[in-house]
C-alpha cells in the first residue's frame, strides 16, 4: 500500500519537516493500523451531528457555476456540521488523459482556489484523495459487490462513452470509487447537484448491499441539494456553464480578470428584445443573466428585475458584470496570493491527508475484518 507520505507533489522544506514530524509520531505507526481486532466504535462512528463529504476534480480553475452551485455551499456547511471533509479527487481526474506536470500544478491550484473561496482547514479537512490509499482499496472491495448492468444505467457513463467510444475501465467504474470516497468516512450527507443524484443513489445501494452481507457498518448518505439555479453558458444558455466548453467566451472562471469578465458578459447571448424580463423558456439568454445577477448579488430574481427596471439589455449587462467582478475580486486576489506560496499549500494538503487517513484507517480495518482479510 502506497505510503501517505510519498506525495505526488514535490515538497518544500516546510512541508518536508512537517511530514518528517508526522512519520516520527508513535501514534502513526503502521503496525497500529494493521491489528485484526474489531475497531473501537468511537473511531468508526461519525459524530452525532453528521458528517459531510464532497470532492472536486483538479481539472482546471473552477468557474462561476461551480462556485455558486457547489463551493459556496461547501463553505456554509463548515458551520452547520461538526465533521466536514473536502477532497481534491485526483484519482477521478485520470479517467481522462492528464499531463503529470500539469496535474501536479492543478492540484495545488485547486487547493488555492478552495482556500480562497473560504474552505477553512480549521473547520474542515481538505486533502488530496490519492494520498489516502484506503480510497482505492475500499473501491475494489465495493466493486466486487456492484454489477455491470447497474453501472451501465448511470447517465454519465452513457453520455461519456458515446463521446469517447467505449471509454476506459476507470471511466466505467469511477462511480464505485465515488461511493468508496463517501462511505470510507461513514458520511451521512453529501452536497450534490441534480445531475449527481443517481451516483449518490449508487452509494446508498452499495451501502445496503454491504450491510446486508456483512452487518451494518455504513450509513446511507443523504443528498444536500443546492438551492442555487444552474448557471448557464454565456454563449448557449440552454446548456450549463462548463470548464470544458470550447468557446472561450462561454465560461467565467474564478481567476478571470475584471476586464475578461466584462468582455464575456458584454458578449453574452441574449435576444432582440431590449427590455429585461425573466422567462427561462422564452428568453433563456436574458433569464440566465438575471439568475446570475441574483446569485452573485445575493438577492431574489424579483429584486434583480427591480434593479434592471428602465435598463435595456446592453446597460443591464454592465450592471451584471459589475456585480460579478465585485463578488469575485477578493477570491481572485486571494488565489493569486496563495499560488505564490506553494510550500503553504503543500503543508495544508499534507496535514489534511493525515487527518483524513486517521478517520479512514479504522473504517477500512473494520471492512477488512468483516470481509475476511484479517
ABEGO torsion letter per residue (X at the ends): XBBAABBABBBBAAAAAAAAAAAABAAABAAAAABABBBBAAAABBBAAEBBBBBBBBAEBBBAAAAAAAAAAAAAAAAABABBBBBBBAAAAAABBBBAAAAAAAAAAAAAAAAAAGBBAAABBBBBAAABAAAAAAAAAAAAABBAAAAAABAAAAAAAAAAEAEBAAAAAAAAAAAAAAAAAGBABBBBBAAAAAAAAAAAAAAAAAAAAAEBABBBBBBBBBABBBBBBAABAABBBBAABABAAABBBAABBAAAAAAAAAABBBBABABBBBBAAABAAAAAAAAAAAAAAGBBAAAAAAAABGBBAAAAAAAAAAAAAAAAAAAAAAAAAAAABAAAAAAAAAAAAAAAAAAAAAAAAAAAAAAGAX
